[in-house]
Amino acid sequence: MELLTTNNVWMMLCAALVFFMHLGFSFLEIGLTRQKNTINILFKNFFIITMGLIAYCLVGFNLMYPGDFNIIGDGVLGFAGLGLDAEAASDLTYNEGYTYWTDFLFQGMFAATAGTIISGAVAERIKINSFMLIVFLYVLIVYPIVGSWQWGSGFLSTLTDEFGFYDFAGSTLVHSVGGWGALVIIYLLGARKGKFDSSGKAVAIPGSNIPLSAAGVLILWLGWFGFNGGSVLSADPANTSLVLVTTCLAAAAGGLGAAFFSGVLYKNLDITMFMNGVLGGLVGITAGADQMGPTEAIIVGAVGGVIVVLGVSLLDKCKLDDPVGAIPVHLFAGIWGTLAVGLLGASSGFDQFMVQLASTGIVGAFCIIGAVIITFIVKSIMGLRVSEEEETKGLDIAEHGTGAYGDFSMR
């Protein structure tokens, strides 16, 4: 009982840290976008965590962890029932590391994170009602189904007789899932007005508050102590300590890698690249934080930071508008981190790498198909994008009827 209590307290603390990440995501998105859209961003982020928890309680948790019951066999699709299971919750032998309630709370925080990734990528031009419906359906259906394939003991966890897919804390199952959805939606949504000039060249749209974004990144780094540390699923001293060390080293290397690579590439030291490089390192190490040593973590993080810089450039060349760099950070660095398990992890080798690669492709295809269907349904019902006049005015006024900051000039 004493061990259960210790593990459970640690898991609850980690759930709180992951919850705290939503403040970091809000700050990052607000700071990298324009002041006239601040209320809209706050509304989206409040909606994601509130909706995410309710949807995960009613459907997502049981869809992600169906037990032995499969609607479609071999661990492809299962469902345990509607709502939380009071009988399971009363059983203190549910898990040696934590209780049923703690399990739900920790996993529910992860579910909401996938929706937050989409929020940053579509900022400043999507209709708020359309966004809420898209994210609701994506978090309700797509995220838990993909999660069930691995964390719910589905078919990816036993993809071959010898090797199963490995994703410790969600480089693919959380970050890439959100990133694939974001990529589809921004393609269908289109770029912000003024993002690309008449020749198709990307034009920088400065953020309103870079110090606030910096605070957001540091809050996210702190939250990752819970995101990765909690994924040990116990307070085991050796494993937890290793995971926190590899997480921090990858974050540091990602920041430095992005800062210096962008400095060489663009002849300036860009703080936004530095910040997103930190996040790229964090996302990259998330798949194998418990399988890497310090050296491997630094390599994963540094490469993740470089990938973020290249990813931003790639999106600009493809005329895709991602105001906060969510897709380079969460999708591109997430793919790299997942593949790195097969290259640098404790179980690395050709077979493991191929399993990682195949699983990444399967998840990507499913997310793309799911996002396309959901987005087209929503578009046909209510449209996707605000009018040009509303975009120019700002979504705070157009969608919410108020600005984020008081006008004291008349007082």
Buried (B, 14 or more C-beta within 10 A) or exposed (E): EEEBEBBBEBBBBBBBBBBBBBBBBBBBBBBBBBBBBBBBBBBBBEBBBEBBBBBBBBBBBBBBBBEEEBEEEEBBBBBBEEEBBEEBBEEEEBBEBBBBBBBBBBBBBBBBBBBBBBBBBBBBBBBBEBBBBBBBBBBBBBBBBBBBBBBBBBBBBBBEEEBBBBBBBBBBBBBBBBBBBBBBBBBBBBBBEEBBEEEEEBEEBEBBBBEBBBBBBBBBBBBBBBBBBBBBBBBBEEBBEBBBBBBBBBBBBBBBBBBBBBBEBEEEEBBBBBBBBBBBBBBBBBBBBBBBEEEBBBBBBBBBBBBBBBBBBBBBEEBBBBBBBBBBBBBBBBBBBBBBBBBBBEBBEEEBBBBBBBBBEBBBEBBBEBBBBBBEEBBEEEEBBBEEEBBEBBBBBBBBEEBBEEEEEEE
